[in-house]
């Protein structure tokens, strides 16, 4: 009985140490997740602030600057729609040779007099982060990120995109 009691005590101490280790690992993991969350929020907010209180041309310049600084290749699609001249910015990630693709999109123009933080600078910041994450992956398909111009005045940017590129191979569009 004495041996069984000692064995039980040893087993309970092992379980206690194991449980303590698990709690410590969980705490470390949640601390890391929280630190990552804070970093992401700071990065996104910093990005959003680069677009606030700027004209459409200022926002276009800021977007191009951010992408260039991050060494992201992009295409400028210049267009004329009705009396408006605009520029869409297009970034391809993943397998550029893939015929099928999805689009993730946001617009960078702003309603005059609005700071434009939530409409739509926050979506731009998220898509820039998505681009950075997608660049690290080996994707079989293409993901096209489109930053549309002139959405506030009638979706001219996205209409011009479809007129030029069509919809062949387009599987889905996720507009933020």
C-alpha positions as CSV (number, residue, x, y, z in Angstrom):
1,X,0.0,0.0,0.0
2,X,2.8,2.4,0.8
3,X,4.5,1.8,-2.6
4,X,1.1,2.3,-4.3
5,X,0.7,5.6,-2.4
6,X,4.2,6.8,-3.3
7,X,3.6,5.8,-7.0
8,X,0.3,7.8,-7.0
9,X,2.1,10.8,-5.4
10,X,4.8,10.7,-8.1
11,X,2.2,10.3,-10.8
12,X,0.3,13.3,-9.5
13,X,3.5,15.4,-9.3
14,X,4.2,14.5,-13.0
15,X,0.7,15.4,-14.0
16,X,0.9,18.7,-12.1
17,X,4.3,19.6,-13.8
18,X,2.8,18.6,-17.2
19,X,-0.2,20.8,-16.6
20,X,1.9,23.7,-15.4
21,X,4.1,23.3,-18.6
22,X,0.9,23.3,-20.7
23,X,-0.4,26.4,-19.0
24,X,3.0,28.2,-19.5
25,X,3.0,27.2,-23.2
26,X,-0.5,28.4,-23.6
27,X,0.3,31.7,-21.9
28,X,3.4,32.1,-24.1
29,X,1.3,31.4,-27.2
30,X,-1.4,33.9,-26.2
31,X,1.3,36.5,-25.4
32,X,2.8,36.0,-28.9
33,X,-0.6,36.2,-30.5
34,X,-1.4,39.4,-28.6
35,X,1.9,41.0,-29.6
36,X,1.3,40.0,-33.2
37,X,-2.2,41.6,-33.0
38,X,-0.7,44.8,-31.6
39,X,1.9,44.9,-34.4
40,X,-0.7,44.3,-37.1
41,X,-3.0,47.0,-35.7
42,X,-0.1,49.4,-35.6
43,X,0.9,48.6,-39.2
44,X,-2.6,48.8,-40.5
45,X,-3.2,52.1,-38.7
46,X,0.0,53.5,-40.0
47,X,-1.0,52.6,-43.5
48,X,-4.5,54.1,-43.1
49,X,-3.0,57.4,-41.9
50,X,-1.1,57.7,-45.1
51,X,-4.4,58.0,-47.0
52,X,-6.4,60.2,-44.6
53,X,-7.3,63.7,-45.6
54,X,-5.7,63.3,-49.1
55,X,-7.2,63.9,-52.5
56,X,-7.7,61.1,-54.9
57,X,-4.4,61.9,-56.6
58,X,-2.7,62.1,-53.2
59,X,-4.1,58.7,-52.3
60,X,-3.0,57.2,-55.7
61,X,0.5,58.6,-55.0
62,X,0.5,57.2,-51.5
63,X,-0.6,53.7,-52.7
64,X,2.1,53.6,-55.4
65,X,4.7,54.7,-52.9
66,X,3.8,52.0,-50.4
67,X,3.8,49.3,-53.1
68,X,7.2,50.6,-54.4
69,X,8.7,50.7,-51.0
70,X,7.6,47.1,-50.4
71,X,9.0,46.1,-53.8
72,X,5.6,45.0,-55.1
73,X,5.2,44.9,-58.8
74,X,2.0,46.5,-60.1
75,X,0.4,47.6,-63.3
76,X,-1.3,51.0,-63.7
77,X,-4.4,50.7,-65.8
78,X,-5.1,54.2,-67.1
79,X,-8.6,54.8,-68.5
80,X,-11.0,57.5,-69.6
81,X,-14.7,57.0,-68.7
82,X,-17.2,59.6,-69.7
83,X,-15.4,62.9,-68.7
84,X,-13.2,61.2,-66.1
85,X,-9.6,60.1,-66.3
86,X,-8.6,57.5,-63.8
87,X,-6.0,54.9,-62.8
88,X,-6.5,51.5,-61.4
89,X,-3.6,49.7,-59.7
90,X,-3.4,45.9,-60.3
91,X,-1.1,43.5,-58.4
92,X,-0.9,39.8,-59.3
93,X,0.2,37.2,-56.7
94,X,0.6,33.5,-57.0
95,X,0.9,31.7,-60.3
96,X,0.7,34.5,-62.9
97,X,0.3,31.9,-65.7
98,X,-2.9,30.5,-64.2
99,X,-5.9,31.2,-66.4
100,X,-8.3,31.0,-63.5
101,X,-8.1,33.7,-60.7
102,X,-9.9,35.5,-58.0
103,X,-9.9,39.3,-57.4
104,X,-9.6,41.0,-54.0
105,X,-10.5,44.6,-54.4
106,X,-10.9,48.0,-52.7
107,X,-11.1,51.5,-54.0
108,X,-8.7,54.3,-53.2
109,X,-10.8,57.4,-54.1
110,X,-12.6,59.3,-51.5
111,X,-15.7,61.5,-51.1
112,X,-14.6,65.1,-51.1
113,X,-14.4,66.4,-47.5
114,X,-14.3,63.0,-46.0
115,X,-11.1,61.7,-44.2
116,X,-11.5,58.4,-46.0
117,X,-10.1,56.3,-43.2
118,X,-12.9,53.7,-43.3
119,X,-14.0,54.3,-46.8
120,X,-11.8,52.8,-48.0
121,X,-8.3,53.2,-46.6
122,X,-8.8,50.5,-44.0
123,X,-9.5,48.0,-46.9
124,X,-6.4,49.2,-48.7
125,X,-4.3,48.6,-45.6
126,X,-5.7,45.1,-45.3
127,X,-5.1,44.3,-49.0
128,X,-1.5,45.5,-48.7
129,X,-1.0,43.1,-45.8
130,X,-2.6,40.3,-47.8
131,X,-0.2,41.0,-50.7
132,X,2.7,40.6,-48.3
133,X,1.4,37.3,-47.0
134,X,0.5,35.9,-50.4
135,X,4.0,36.7,-51.7
136,X,5.4,34.2,-49.2
137,X,3.2,31.4,-50.4
138,X,3.5,29.1,-53.5
139,X,0.0,29.4,-54.9
140,X,-1.2,27.2,-57.8
141,X,-3.7,29.9,-58.9
142,X,-3.5,33.6,-59.4
143,X,-4.9,36.1,-56.9
144,X,-5.3,39.6,-58.5
145,X,-5.5,42.5,-56.1
146,X,-7.2,45.5,-57.7
147,X,-7.3,49.0,-56.2
148,X,-10.0,50.8,-58.1
149,X,-10.3,54.5,-58.8
150,X,-13.5,56.5,-59.2
151,X,-15.8,54.1,-57.3
152,X,-17.4,56.9,-55.3
153,X,-18.7,58.6,-58.4
154,X,-20.1,55.6,-60.1
155,X,-17.8,52.5,-60.1
156,X,-15.9,53.9,-63.1
157,X,-12.7,52.1,-62.1
158,X,-14.2,48.6,-61.9
159,X,-16.3,49.1,-65.0
160,X,-13.2,50.2,-66.9
161,X,-11.3,47.2,-65.6
162,X,-14.0,44.8,-66.9
163,X,-14.0,46.6,-70.3
164,X,-10.3,46.1,-70.6
165,X,-9.7,42.7,-69.0
166,X,-13.1,41.0,-69.3
167,X,-14.2,38.2,-67.0
168,X,-12.7,35.1,-68.6
169,X,-11.2,32.9,-66.0
170,X,-12.5,35.0,-63.1
171,X,-13.8,32.7,-60.4
172,X,-14.8,35.2,-57.7
173,X,-14.5,38.8,-56.6
174,X,-14.2,39.8,-52.9
175,X,-14.6,43.5,-52.5
176,X,-13.6,44.9,-49.1
